[in-house]
Structures are given as C-alpha cells and as structure tokens.
Amino acid sequence: MTDEQLVDEITTNNNTELFGTLYDRFSRTIYNKCYSFVNNEEEAKDLTQDIFLKLFTKLESFKGKAKFSTWVYSFTYNYCVNYVSRNRVKKYETRLPESFDIENYGETMVAEDNSNDNSEEKLNIALKELPEKDKSILVLKYQQNLSIKNIEGVLGIGPSAVKMRIKRAKERLSCSYAMLG
C-alpha cells in the first residue's frame, strides 16, 4: 500500500492501526530531521513523538497535491523550525567586524580550500555557528539533495526566494569558515 493509500484509509475509515505503518515508514526520517535541529537524542525522540501526535490530528489536511513523504518532511521541518525559534536561544552567533568586506569571499571559497587537513572540521564548526534558517536551507539543498522546486514546497516560498536564501546562507557560511582561520 502506498503512503497516500494508507492516509486515505486512515482518514476515510478512521483505521488508527494503519497509522502504525506510517510511523514505521517515517519515524527514522523524522527523528533524524529532529536530531539535526536539536543535536540531542532525548529531545529528538520527544520531538518525533510530538510530531507524530500532530500528524495524526492533521492527517485529514493532507490534500495529495504533493507526495505524502514531501508533506511529512515539510511538516517536520516547519515544526522543528518553530520549536527551535520558540525554545532555544542561539549559543553562538557570528559577528563580523564592520570593516569586513563580504565581496572578497566567493561562493566557492569553502570548496577551494582542500589544502587544509582540518577543513571538514572547520566546515562543521562554521555550519554550527550559522543561524538555524541558513543551516536548514543548506542541509535541504546539499545534504538532502532537494531541488529548488522541492525546497519551495517544504518552505512554502517562491523559487527566487529559495535561490536568494541559499546564496545568502552560502555567503554567511563562507565568512564564518574564513573567520575560523
């Protein structure tokens, strides 16, 4: 049975036992997404449970305009963004000196630095220092390998906004990376 058929069966016939099948199919993905936001196993498990409870109550709002997996991903992403913005204060914030010239740092700066053995470690540190919104869009594009169109659906914004956010996030990442020396 496809995800969409399961959802239809659950909502049409109120077959709550089939919701367990959806849980089995999506729990790992949802947990991983939650963990990427909070970096804490217990908190990610709690968030996963919260999301499934919300999903169950919102299942009827799935209209089938996109794949169910895309809808779940979008739901999870938005829930996590809201959770983080409500419940956490960013511990690290990159502050650039006023005299810092962003134009001197290209979008490919990080990729060009192959001579440094700890470049991957520096990149991870730079990613952690980014605001959650920037980190999330880079993860969607480069780790989840979502297309611009899919990112549009997840974030609920237009293609030009997606491209601009990716560009700005890459610039911030480049600057943060450069400041690590």
Secondary structure as UniProt FT lines:
FT   HELIX           3..13
FT   HELIX           16..18
FT   HELIX           19..38
FT   HELIX           41..58
FT   HELIX           59..61
FT   HELIX           68..87
FT   TURN            98..99
FT   HELIX           102..104
FT   TURN            107..108
FT   HELIX           109..112
FT   TURN            117..118
FT   HELIX           119..129
FT   HELIX           132..138
FT   HELIX           139..143
FT   HELIX           148..155
FT   HELIX           159..179
//
